[in-house]
Amino acid sequence: SITTCAVLILLSALTIRQISYWHDSDTLFKHAIAVENGEYVRSAYGAALIADGRYADAEPHLRIALRLGPDRWESHNNLANVLLHTGQLSEATAEAVAATRLAPQQIPPAETLALVALHQADYYQAVGQFDRAVRLGGDPAPIATLLNDTGASLAAHGDPRSAEPLLRKAVEFNPTLVQARRNLVFALLDQRRPSDAAVALRSVLAATGDQPDYASARQELAPR
């Protein structure tokens, strides 16, 4: 884990022998900062706090890490995630962009940019960044689930037009995700596009076979 690796590296780099200090990783990092207040220690402490869900506590350590080492993409990306979780979306975008500029071939900054865009309701930007993350080697399955869940929520709240590109990308990323295919059919029906919905339903049936989840969609599209 991040915390375990950081502990091992710090123990090696700082040659700390006082085992009585190591009650937990929090004590370790605080002691390490007191011994050598460097960029790596601050960055590792921030990452450990994020892993523990302590976003507000992580923020000052990551800011100090970036002041000491502004070219470390991991710190920019971790700070972007902290700012995302604390609702500071404009600054989160700036930090994720900085991480991407420093490490354009890394997956995490692309995923972070996508998540920030999703929270800003910039759905086409979110889809584009998730697409880039997958092209770089990211796992499409969890992204497909996230896009399906977000699209379904948008459609349920009366915005099927915004839901559509998210659901189409979810289907592309995971063609076997039955819920995404079903939700796409209903998003098209909600936009009064029965012809497109029928095409989507035929595609669903060809890809996955008939499923109980499709019964209501078939009923909606049945000739009257």
Secondary structure, DSSP 8 states (H G I E B T S, - for coil): -HHHHHHHHHHHHHT---GGG-SSHHHHHHHHHHH---HHHHHHHHHHHHHTT-HHHHHHHHHHHHHH-TT-HHHHHHHHHHHHHTT-HHHHHHHHHHHHHH-TT-HHHHHHHHHHHHHTT-HHHHHHHHHHHHHTT--HHHHHHHHHHHHHHHHHTT-HHHHHHHHHHHHHH-TT-HHHHHHHHHHHHHTT-HHHHHHHHHHHHHHH---GGGHHHHHHHS--
